[in-house]
């Protein structure tokens, strides 16, 4: 196949753009912030340091490498560029974020340092070089996808460009192909193997092509154990091309694949760290035993949550799988997959005129099926649903990119397809460029010095110092939240003196009953700005979100209890006022609304108190002893309430001074009127004992509102707008 100069120029520009965005991912993503990047780096570092091709069994330095069970090819490929570095006697582990696993401690695996050691600097430099090599490898694989696509669409270039762009700028592949991981080499090897699969289905392969296929399969087996999934697509492709092939060529095909498997298995079995992971009889028998559980009520791997995570991590999950891509990206991607499936169905119903042929489409479809099948089998055998993670399935991407374009092209009319493919290509390129600067970099950003707009909004009424080193200078206004939802607070800080210690920040939501209803322990800056990095005198404001437990006794005014700890789950640092007076607790008031409005009152009313408060009704509940009464008053705020009023509820007899009373702020002093929201309805309970010696026929219930400062009652209007005498209402005890 010949290519025009203009076509080669466009392909070159596409590769340069892919290379540039890949390097952007590499340098904006902080060191060690990709899944098991420390383990992959340690493996390559060991080979470069000791000038060997495999890890030495029994070597204590090799034993501690987490990725030691991986086959060695990826590490051998990157080893030469690491030979120039002096890695010292042992790997220096980055300080880890202990709160990563909680889901509330930020997305960073490693804690940044403002004074890294020379060895740490060397390791990070080597890691960035290693990442850059990965970018080159993943970018080079784009060429094979374009070659495959041009073979499939010989008469039309548009689908080939669409499939190539989809592969090159697929969000998860952009990220993974820019990190230090053997997964990127697996995808890169799958690209030429996909080309050979399509060619085998289309016309059969020549002897040298089968030799290349065998070498690539062997390389896959020596890169990652899921390289076993590379065999079925090529084997079936050979079967599909059996008729036009001479018998001796078919024998050659079977021989190449068998030799690749045997050589790969033989090499892997000689590596003590690798054996025992996959090529063991126990793995098969565990699969058989566990398969019975998958058809039961609680399957491990065959459930929707596992499939959803596999889909999301195949499309766009970053970091250690806990950093989401654009939230709006997942639904359109799912719709696009469904539309492509409809297109495949339409292709299957056609009898003639299908470009490419059905055999080629079937051969491409075997790639995702083979990888999903292997991952599913291992997930069942290991009882580990997260072996269906997207990065293990990503070698199917070269085939899937072409299958998606095939499906969309078959479904869409020509007039729509003409505009769809350039919009698709431009869209994936833009998403690829936007992700590192709008998602990845902000997720690891440190808080900036306090801005002028923030400075004017900081509430300075509550300040405190912790251990004489750290000062809370105030907080931004905290908006009310509902029980069961997230509360967003922004606390402002500065360091009084340098410290080399990273003190965890502990914030707890405390209810009016003094109980805890949510807690978050993390390092400041969502894990990215531990206290050892704080510059003395540099004030900054740090957002902090946490979920309020659903059983919070809302509506009520609670508090945030703020502490710094001496270590993870350690004792609190002593807290003081700015004058040095000790503080038992640093409490910031918060308003928590009820998740739902209260039930309508049993007895309906329509009294208005002042200009803003309505009494819509009340409930009565008599105690089991027959001598007590619980009155629930149903208030509603019709306008903002500026002051805090007390509610009085009295049971009075005709004898002066013979009464019982409940005088308190609403909700048992927990929810003052000045925090009520307009339109909010509040159920306010009051417990009243029957006056001594009286019966229920002797008493009358009186209700009103007054200012605690001077006892002045809020004026009351009845349903007709008439003033109520003495600014108190009487309620029948029915």
C-alpha positions in Angstrom: 0.0 0.0 0.0 1.4 3.4 -1.0 0.9 6.6 1.0 0.7 10.1 -0.4 3.1 12.7 0.9 0.2 14.7 2.4 -1.1 11.6 4.2 2.3 11.0 5.7 2.5 14.6 6.7 -0.8 14.4 8.5 0.2 11.2 10.2 3.5 12.9 11.3 1.5 15.8 12.8 -0.8 13.4 14.6 2.2 11.5 16.1 3.8 14.8 17.2 0.6 15.9 18.9 0.3 12.5 20.6 3.9 12.7 21.7 3.4 16.2 23.1 0.3 15.4 25.1 1.9 12.2 26.4 4.9 14.1 27.7 2.4 16.6 29.3 0.8 13.8 31.2 4.2 12.5 32.3 5.4 15.8 33.7 2.2 17.1 35.2 1.5 13.8 37.0 3.6 13.9 40.2 6.2 11.1 40.8 4.8 7.7 41.9 1.2 8.7 41.2 0.4 5.8 39.0 -0.7 2.4 40.1 2.3 0.5 41.6 4.8 2.9 39.9 7.2 2.4 42.8 7.2 -1.4 42.1 7.7 -1.0 38.4 10.6 1.5 38.9 12.2 -0.7 41.6 12.2 -3.7 39.1 13.9 -1.7 36.3 16.3 0.0 38.9 17.4 -3.5 40.1 18.2 -4.7 36.6 20.1 -1.5 35.8 22.0 -1.5 39.1 23.1 -5.1 39.0 23.4 -5.4 35.1 21.2 -8.5 35.0 18.1 -9.5 32.9 16.0 -11.0 35.7 15.6 -10.6 39.4 17.8 -12.9 41.5 15.9 -15.3 43.6 17.0 -15.2 47.3 18.3 -11.6 47.0 16.7 -9.6 49.8 16.7 -6.5 47.6 14.7 -8.4 45.0 12.4 -9.9 47.5 10.9 -6.6 48.6 10.0 -5.5 45.1 6.3 -5.6 44.9 6.2 -6.2 41.1 8.7 -9.1 41.3 6.1 -11.6 39.9 6.0 -9.7 36.6 7.8 -11.1 33.5 10.9 -9.0 32.8 10.6 -7.7 29.1 9.3 -4.2 29.8 12.0 -3.7 32.5 14.7 -5.0 30.1 13.5 -2.5 27.4 13.8 0.5 29.8 16.9 -0.7 31.6 19.5 0.8 29.2 18.4 4.4 29.9 18.8 3.8 33.6 22.3 2.6 33.4 23.7 6.2 33.7 22.1 6.8 37.1 23.7 6.0 40.4 20.9 4.6 42.5 22.8 4.0 45.7 22.7 0.9 47.9 18.9 0.8 48.4 15.7 2.3 47.0 14.5 5.3 48.9 10.7 5.0 49.3 8.7 8.1 49.0 6.8 9.2 52.1 3.3 7.6 51.6 0.0 9.2 52.2 -1.5 6.9 54.8 -5.0 8.2 54.1 -5.2 7.3 50.4 -7.0 4.0 51.1 -9.8 5.8 53.2 -11.1 7.6 50.1 -11.1 10.9 52.2 -7.4 11.6 52.2 -6.9 13.0 48.7 -5.8 11.1 45.6 -2.0 11.3 46.2 -0.1 8.2 46.9 3.1 10.0 47.9 3.6 13.0 50.1 5.5 15.8 48.5 8.7 17.0 50.1 10.3 20.5 50.1 13.8 19.1 50.9 14.2 15.8 49.0 17.5 14.0 49.4 20.0 13.8 46.5 19.0 10.1 46.0 15.3 11.0 45.9 16.1 13.6 43.2 18.0 11.0 41.2 15.2 8.5 41.5 12.6 11.1 40.3 14.7 12.1 37.4 15.2 8.5 36.3 11.4 7.9 36.7 10.7 10.9 34.4 13.1 9.5 31.8 11.5 6.1 32.1 8.0 7.7 31.6 9.3 9.5 28.5 10.4 6.2 27.0 6.9 4.9 27.6 5.5 7.9 25.8 7.7 7.1 22.8 6.6 3.4 22.8 2.9 4.2 23.1 3.1 6.9 20.4 5.0 4.5 18.0 2.2 2.0 18.3 -0.2 4.5 16.7 1.5 3.8 13.4 0.4 0.2 13.4 -3.2 1.2 14.2 -3.2 3.5 11.2 -1.7 0.8 9.0 -4.4 -1.6 10.1 -7.2 0.9 9.6 -5.9 1.8 6.1 -5.9 -1.9 5.2 -9.5 -2.2 6.4 -10.7 0.9 4.6 -8.8 0.8 1.4 -11.1 3.1 -0.5 -11.9 5.6 2.3 -9.4 7.4 4.5 -11.9 9.1 6.9 -12.7 6.0 8.9 -9.0 5.2 9.2 -8.3 8.6 10.6 -11.2 8.4 13.1 -10.1 5.0 14.4 -6.5 6.2 14.7 -7.4 9.3 16.6 -9.7 7.3 18.9 -6.8 5.0 19.7 -4.1 7.6 20.0 -6.1 9.9 22.3 -8.1 7.4 24.3 -8.0 9.0 27.8 -6.9 5.9 29.7 -4.3 4.9 27.2 -2.9 8.5 27.1 -2.5 8.3 30.9 -1.2 4.8 31.1 1.1 5.2 28.1 2.8 8.1 29.9 3.6 6.4 33.2 6.1 3.8 34.3 4.2 0.5 33.8 4.4 -2.7 31.8 0.8 -2.3 30.8 1.8 0.3 28.1 4.1 -2.2 26.4 1.2 -4.7 26.3 -1.0 -2.3 24.4 1.9 -1.3 22.1 2.5 -5.0 21.3 -1.2 -5.5 20.7 -1.2 -2.9 18.0 1.0 -4.8 15.4 -0.6 -8.1 16.5 -4.0 -6.6 15.7 -2.7 -5.7 12.2 -1.5 -9.3 11.7 -4.9 -10.6 12.9 -6.7 -8.5 10.4 -4.3 -9.5 7.6 -4.6 -13.2 8.6 -8.4 -13.0 8.3 -8.2 -11.0 5.1 -5.6 -12.8 3.0 -3.6 -15.1 5.3 -0.1 -14.4 6.5 3.2 -15.1 4.8 5.9 -17.1 6.5 7.8 -14.0 7.8 4.6 -12.5 9.0 3.8 -15.6 11.1 7.4 -15.5 12.5 6.8 -11.9 13.5 3.4 -12.8 15.0 5.2 -15.6 17.0 7.8 -13.1 18.2 5.2 -10.6 19.3 3.2 -13.2 21.2 6.3 -14.3 22.9 7.1 -10.7 23.8 3.6 -10.3 25.2 4.1 -13.4 27.4 7.4 -12.0 28.6 5.8 -8.6 29.4 2.7 -9.6 31.4 0.9 -12.8 32.2 -2.3 -11.7 30.4 -0.3 -12.0 27.2 -1.8 -15.5 27.1 -4.9 -13.7 25.7 -2.9 -12.7 22.6 -3.1 -16.3 21.3 -6.8 -16.9 20.7 -7.3 -14.0 18.2 -4.3 -15.2 16.1 -5.3 -18.8 16.3 -8.9 -18.1 15.2 -7.7 -15.8 12.5 -5.6 -18.7 11.2 -8.7 -20.9 11.2 -10.7 -18.3 9.3 -8.0 -18.2 6.7 -7.6 -22.0 6.5 -9.3 -22.5 3.1 -7.1 -20.3 1.0 -3.9 -21.4 2.7 -1.9 -24.4 1.6 -1.8 -27.2 4.1 1.9 -26.7 4.8 1.2 -23.0 5.6 -1.5 -24.0 8.1 1.0 -26.4 9.7 3.5 -23.5 9.9 0.8 -21.3 11.6 0.0 -23.9 14.3 3.7 -24.5 14.8 4.6 -20.8 15.3 1.8 -20.3 17.8 2.7 -23.5 19.7 6.4 -22.7 19.8 5.6 -19.2 21.1 3.5 -20.6 23.9 6.0 -23.3 24.8 9.0 -20.9 24.7 7.2 -18.3 26.7 6.0 -20.8 29.2 9.5 -22.3 29.5 11.1 -18.9 30.0 8.5 -17.9 32.6 8.7 -21.2 34.4 12.5 -20.6 34.9 11.7 -17.4 36.8 10.9 -18.3 40.4 9.1 -15.1 41.1 6.8 -15.5 38.1 5.8 -19.1 38.5 2.9 -19.7 40.8 1.0 -16.7 39.5 -0.7 -18.3 36.5 0.9 -21.5 35.2 -0.2 -23.7 38.0 -2.7 -26.6 38.2 -4.1 -25.0 41.4 -5.2 -22.0 39.4 -7.4 -24.1 37.2 -8.9 -26.1 40.0 -9.6 -22.9 42.0 -11.4 -21.6 39.0 -13.6 -24.7 38.8 -14.4 -24.5 42.5 -15.2 -20.8 42.6 -17.2 -20.9 39.4 -20.0 -22.5 41.4 -20.2 -19.4 43.6 -20.6 -17.1 40.6 -24.1 -18.6 39.8 -25.2 -18.0 43.4 -26.8 -15.0 45.0 -23.6 -13.1 45.7 -21.2 -13.5 42.7 -17.7 -12.1 43.1 -16.9 -11.2 39.5 -20.2 -11.5 37.6 -22.0 -8.4 39.0 -22.9 -4.9 37.8 -20.5 -3.0 40.1 -17.5 -5.0 38.8 -18.6 -4.4 35.2 -19.1 -0.7 35.9 -15.7 -0.3 37.4 -14.1 -2.2 34.5 -15.8 0.1 32.0 -14.9 3.3 33.9 -11.3 2.2 34.4 -11.0 1.2 30.7 -12.2 4.7 29.6 -10.8 7.2 32.1 -9.5 6.6 35.6 -6.2 8.0 36.7 -3.7 7.9 39.6 -4.2 4.7 41.5 -7.7 4.3 40.0 -9.3 6.8 42.3 -9.1 10.0 40.2 -12.1 10.3 37.9 -12.0 11.6 34.4 -14.6 14.1 33.2 -17.9 13.0 34.8 -19.9 13.9 31.7 -17.7 11.6 29.6 -19.0 8.2 30.8 -22.7 8.4 29.8 -21.9 9.4 26.1 -19.2 6.7 26.0 -21.7 4.1 27.1 -24.3 5.4 24.5 -21.6 5.3 21.8 -20.8 1.7 22.7 -24.5 0.8 22.5 -24.8 2.6 19.1 -21.7 0.7 17.8 -23.3 -2.6 18.9 -26.4 -1.7 16.8 -24.1 -1.0 13.9 -22.4 -4.4 14.3 -25.8 -6.0 14.2 -26.6 -4.2 11.0 -23.3 -5.3 9.5 -24.1 -8.9 10.5 -27.4 -8.8 8.6 -25.8 -7.6 5.4 -25.1 -10.3 2.8 -22.7 -8.4 0.5 -20.8 -5.2 0.2 -19.3 -5.2 3.7 -15.9 -3.4 3.9 -14.0 -4.9 5.7 -15.2 -8.5 5.4 -17.1 -10.3 8.1 -14.0 -12.5 8.7 -11.9 -9.5 9.6 -14.7 -8.0 11.8 -14.9 -11.4 13.7 -11.1 -11.5 14.0 -11.0 -8.0 15.5 -13.9 -8.8 17.9 -11.9 -11.7 19.3 -9.5 -9.3 20.9 -11.8 -7.8 23.6 -13.5 -11.2 24.0 -10.2 -13.0 24.7 -8.9 -10.4 27.1 -12.2 -10.1 29.0 -12.5 -13.9 29.1 -9.0 -14.3 30.6 -9.5 -11.5 33.1 -12.9 -12.9 34.1 -11.4 -16.4 34.6 -8.6 -15.1 36.7 -11.0 -12.9 38.8 -13.1 -16.1 39.5 -10.0 -18.2 40.2 -8.5 -15.6 42.6 -11.9 -14.4 44.0 -10.7 -10.9 43.2 -13.2 -8.9 41.1 -10.6 -6.1 40.5 -8.7 -8.3 38.1 -11.3 -7.0 35.6 -9.7 -3.6 35.9 -9.6 -1.6 32.6 -5.8 -1.5 32.3 -5.7 -5.3 32.0 -8.2 -5.1 29.1 -6.6 -2.2 27.3 -4.6 -4.3 24.9 -8.0 -4.7 23.1 -8.0 -1.0 22.3 -6.4 -1.2 18.8 -9.1 -3.6 17.7 -11.9 -1.9 19.7 -11.1 1.5 18.1 -11.7 0.1 14.6 -14.8 -1.9 15.7 -16.4 1.2 17.2 -15.8 3.2 14.0 -17.1 0.2 12.0 -20.3 0.2 14.0 -20.9 3.9 13.9 -20.2 4.0 10.1 -22.7 1.2 9.5 -25.4 2.9 11.6 -25.1 6.5 10.5 -26.3 7.9 7.2 -23.5 9.2 4.9 -24.7 12.8 5.3 -24.3 12.5 9.1 -21.1 10.4 9.0 -19.4 13.2 6.9 -19.6 15.5 10.0 -19.4 12.9 12.7 -15.9 11.5 12.1 -14.1 14.9 12.2 -16.1 15.9 15.2 -15.2 12.6 16.9 -11.5 13.0 16.0 -11.4 16.6 17.2 -13.3 15.7 20.4 -11.0 13.0 21.5 -8.0 15.1 20.8 -9.4 18.0 22.9 -10.3 15.7 25.8 -6.7 14.3 25.6 -5.3 17.8 25.9 -7.7 19.1 28.5 -7.4 16.2 30.9 -3.9 16.8 32.3 -4.4 20.5 32.9 -8.0 20.5 34.1 -8.2 17.2 36.0 -4.7 15.8 36.9 -2.8 18.9 37.7 -5.6 20.5 39.9 -6.0 17.2 41.8 -2.4 17.4 43.0 -2.1 21.2 43.4 -1.2 22.8 46.7 -3.3 25.5 48.2 -2.4 29.0 47.0 -1.7 32.0 49.3 -4.9 33.6 50.4 -6.4 35.9 47.7 -7.8 39.4 48.2 -11.4 38.1 47.6 -10.9 35.3 50.2 -9.3 37.8 52.7 -12.4 39.9 52.8 -14.6 36.9 53.5 -12.6 35.3 56.2 -14.4 35.1 59.5 -11.8 35.8 62.2 -14.0 35.3 65.3 -12.6 31.9 66.0 -8.8 31.5 65.8 -6.6 29.0 67.6 -3.0 27.8 67.7 -1.9 24.2 67.8 1.4 23.1 69.5 2.7 26.6 69.2 3.5 25.8 65.5 0.3 26.1 63.5 -2.4 28.7 63.6 -6.0 28.5 62.3 -6.6 32.2 61.4 -10.3 31.8 60.7 -12.6 30.2 58.1 -14.8 31.2 55.2 -18.5 31.2 55.7 -19.8 27.7 55.9 -23.1 27.1 54.0 -25.7 24.9 55.7 -25.8 21.3 54.6 -28.4 18.5 55.0 -28.0 15.3 57.0 -26.7 12.5 54.8 -25.0 15.0 52.4 -21.6 16.6 52.2 -20.6 19.6 54.2 -18.1 21.9 52.6 -15.9 24.0 54.9 -12.8 26.1 54.1 -10.4 26.7 57.0 -7.6 29.2 56.8 -4.1 28.5 58.2 -0.6 29.7 58.6 2.6 28.3 60.1 4.2 30.1 63.0 7.5 28.3 62.7 9.1 25.8 60.4 8.5 22.1 61.2 9.8 18.9 59.7 6.8 16.9 61.0 3.7 16.2 59.0 0.8 16.6 61.5 -2.5 15.1 60.4 -5.6 17.3 60.5 -8.6 15.7 62.2 -12.1 17.3 61.7 -15.2 15.8 63.3 -18.8 16.8 62.9 -20.4 17.0 66.3 -24.1 17.1 66.9 -26.0 19.2 69.6 -25.9 16.0 71.7 -22.2 16.0 71.7 -21.9 12.9 69.6 -19.9 12.5 66.4 -21.6 12.3 63.1 -18.8 12.3 60.6 -15.0 12.5 60.7 -12.2 13.1 58.3 -8.5 12.7 59.0 -6.1 13.8 56.4 -3.2 16.0 55.6 -4.0 19.6 54.6 -4.4 20.5 50.9 -6.3 17.3 50.4 -3.1 15.4 51.1 -0.9 17.6 48.9 0.3 20.1 51.4 1.5 18.5 54.6 2.6 20.7 57.4 6.4 20.2 56.7 5.8 22.2 53.5 4.2 25.2 55.2 6.1 28.4 54.9 6.0 30.5 58.1 3.7 33.5 57.8 2.1 32.3 54.5 -1.6 32.3 55.0 -3.8 30.1 52.9 -7.3 28.8 52.9 -7.9 25.0 52.5 -11.3 23.5 51.3 -12.3 20.4 53.3 -15.4 18.4 52.5 -16.9 15.6 54.5 -20.2 13.7 54.7 -22.7 14.3 57.5 -24.1 11.0 58.8 -27.8 10.5 58.0 -28.7 10.0 61.7 -27.6 13.5 62.6 -30.4 15.0 64.8 -31.3 17.6 62.2 -32.3 20.3 61.9 -29.8 21.6 64.4 -26.7 23.7 64.9 -23.7 21.4 65.3 -20.0 22.1 65.3 -16.8 21.1 63.6 -14.2 20.0 66.1 -10.8 20.8 64.7 -7.6 19.2 65.9 -4.0 18.5 64.7 -2.6 15.2 65.7 0.9 14.1 66.7 0.6 11.2 64.2 -1.9 9.0 62.4 -4.6 8.5 65.0 -2.3 10.1 67.5 -2.9 12.4 70.4 -4.1 15.9 69.7 -1.6 18.8 69.7 -2.4 21.2 72.6 -4.7 24.0 71.4 -4.7 27.5 72.7 -6.2 30.9 72.0 -4.1 33.6 70.4 -3.4 34.8 74.0 -2.1 31.4 75.1 -5.2 30.3 77.1 -5.8 26.6 76.8 -8.7 25.3 74.7 -10.3 22.0 75.4 -11.8 22.0 71.8 -11.8 24.2 68.8 -15.4 24.3 67.7 -16.7 26.0 64.5 -20.6 26.2 64.4 -22.3 24.6 61.5 -26.0 24.5 60.4 -27.4 21.1 59.4 -30.8 21.0 57.8 -33.2 18.0 57.9 -33.0 15.7 54.9 -36.8 15.9 54.6 -39.6 18.1 55.8 -41.5 16.9 58.8 -44.9 15.2 58.5 -48.0 17.6 58.4 -49.3 18.5 61.9 -52.4 16.8 63.3 -54.0 20.1 64.3 -53.6 22.8 61.7 -53.3 26.5 62.6 -52.4 29.7 60.8 -50.8 32.1 63.4 -48.2 34.6 62.3 -45.4 35.7 64.7 -43.9 39.0 63.7 -43.2 39.3 60.0 -41.4 36.0 59.3 -42.6 33.1 61.4 -45.7 31.0 61.0 -47.2 28.4 63.4 -48.8 25.9 61.0 -50.1 23.5 63.6 -49.2 21.2 66.4 -49.3 17.5 67.6 -50.1 16.2 71.1 -48.8 13.0 72.6 -49.6 12.0 76.2 -47.2 10.1 78.3 -47.8 6.5 79.4 -48.2 7.7 83.0 -51.0 10.0 82.1 -49.3 13.0 83.8 -47.1 14.3 81.0 -47.6 15.8 77.5 -45.3 16.2 74.5 -46.3 19.1 72.3 -44.8 19.3 68.8 -45.1 22.8 67.3 -44.8 23.1 63.5 -43.1 26.3 62.6 -42.3 27.7 59.2 -40.0 30.6 58.2 -41.8 32.8 55.6 -38.9 35.4 55.5 -35.4 35.6 57.0 -35.4 35.8 60.8 -32.9 38.3 62.1 -33.0 37.5 65.8 -32.9 34.4 68.0 -36.2 33.9 69.8 -37.1 31.5 72.6 -40.3 29.5 72.5 -42.5 29.3 75.6 -45.0 26.5 76.1 -46.9 26.7 79.3 -49.6 24.5 81.0 -51.5 26.9 83.3 -54.3 26.4 85.7 -56.8 29.1 86.8 -54.8 29.5 90.0 -52.2 32.2 89.5 -48.6 30.8 89.6 -49.8 27.2 89.2 -48.3 26.1 86.0 -45.5 24.1 84.3 -43.4 25.4 81.5 -40.9 24.8 78.7 -38.9 27.9 77.7 -36.1 27.1 75.3 -34.7 27.8 71.8 -36.4 25.7 69.2 -35.5 22.0 68.8 -34.4 21.8 72.5 -32.1 24.7 72.2 -30.4 23.2 69.1 -31.9 25.3 66.3 -32.3 29.0 66.9 -34.7 31.0 64.7 -31.9 33.2 63.2 -30.5 30.2 61.2 -33.9 29.1 59.7 -34.1 29.1 56.0 -36.9 30.8 54.2 -39.6 28.2 53.5 -38.1 25.7 56.0 -40.6 23.8 58.2 -39.4 22.8 61.7 -41.0 20.3 64.1 -40.2 21.7 67.6 -40.9 19.4 70.6 -41.6 20.4 74.2 -42.2 18.1 77.2 -44.6 19.4 79.8 -45.6 17.6 83.1 -49.1 18.2 84.4 -49.1 20.7 87.3 -49.2 19.1 90.7 -52.7 18.3 91.8 -54.3 19.4 88.5 -56.2 17.4 85.9 -56.1 17.8 82.1 -59.5 19.6 82.3 -57.9 22.2 84.7 -55.1 23.3 82.4 -54.7 25.4 79.2 -51.8 25.3 76.8 -50.2 28.7 76.0 -47.6 29.2 73.3 -45.5 32.2 72.2 -42.1 33.6 71.2 -39.9 36.2 73.0 -36.5 37.8 73.0 -34.3 36.2 75.6 -32.5 39.5 76.2 -35.5 41.5 77.5 -38.4 39.1 77.5 -40.3 41.1 74.8 -42.8 38.9 73.1 -43.1 38.7 69.3 -46.5 40.1 68.2 -49.0 37.4 67.1 -51.7 37.7 64.4 -54.4 35.1 64.0 -55.7 33.6 60.7 -57.8 36.7 60.0 -54.9 39.1 60.6 -56.2 40.2 64.0 -53.8 40.8 66.9 -53.8 38.1 69.6 -54.1 39.4 73.2 -51.0 39.3 75.3 -49.1 38.0 72.2 -49.7 34.4 73.2 -52.0 31.8 71.8 -54.0 29.1 73.5 -54.2 25.6 72.0 -56.9 23.1 72.8 -55.9 19.9 74.5 -58.1 17.6 72.4 
